[in-house]
């Protein structure tokens, strides 16, 4: 009897252990799907009530409003930030969400807006951004939520132009912000001669852009002597071919009706930020002007740059690059954080150099 009871206990123990292992394996395999499902608002976008619209006449509607740094140049810079709102309750993020605001100020602005501070005063609107979930699914609801954010950027740009009626301008955006800036160029800048004449360059960082979708009036930058053009790239680490294929397969681009549609088989645009050109030849690491992890730095504090670290090449519409080995370029944070723009900038120094070079060309043209 004792032996039988011991066998029963052992059997029960092994059964329990097996259940735990099966559940742990299931969580490991489907963890991403489980977490993604937790961000789904579970309501059709058509019946969803978005958060209240910001008033861009109010300074609090801007994360940066004509922010200056050391040696600020004469340009006015309009910067649209990337995804900072995870979602869960809404398709679009409310203005002032504490977690989203923290990521914006701590990570996005010092890494992606600050490279433009030497060009001029930087303004970055808060807006009802599409949630992180809208970047993780191709559902029509998600496309509509991302397109909805355009309303705020359009209104913010109008208010910004009214404050800056003359002088050189630079437009920049990262990830979803870059998508919105690309539409801004198509619908508000390309057909406005006065704005085009003021345009130094447009920077679309971590964005897939259809090469044949650009306005001929605001083309891709073929080299650093060009102004009034677009510098766009979507980075994928060298050797990560699967990620590259997935990025192009899942890429959404604007059509002429303001809808986000599949890229399909169209070619994507790649302008190498290290050279500022569309040249597809490999670019050696010795030409790289500086990566940095500026997370947590206050505005106006220029980070230390690590140059000659990253080899690059525009290939098949993507910016292929080697990865730095330093600890400060390791991705950390939650599952959701690791699906946002990287908390460091591999091309901070290159962007600085590029915009400075184009500013000199633009100013020389005005003086001629």
Secondary structure, DSSP 4 states (H G I P E B T S, - for coil): -HHHHHHHHHHHHHHHHHHHHHHHHHHHHHHHHHHHHHT---S-GGG--PPPPP-TTSGGGEEEEEE--TT--SEEEEEE-------SS-SBPPTT-HHHHHHIIIIIIIIIIGGGTTTEEEEEE---PBPTHHHH---HHHHHHHHHHHHHHHHHHHHHHHH--SS-EEEEEETHHHHHHHHHIIIIITT-HHHHHHEEEEEEET---BGGGS-TTS-B--STT--SEEEEE-EEETT-HHHHHHHHHH-EEE-TTS-EEE-TTPPBP--BTTTTB---S-B-GGG---BB--TTPPTTPPPP-B-S---EEEETTEEEEPPP-SGGG---S-TTGGGSS-SSBTTHHHHHHHHHHHHHHHHHHHH-
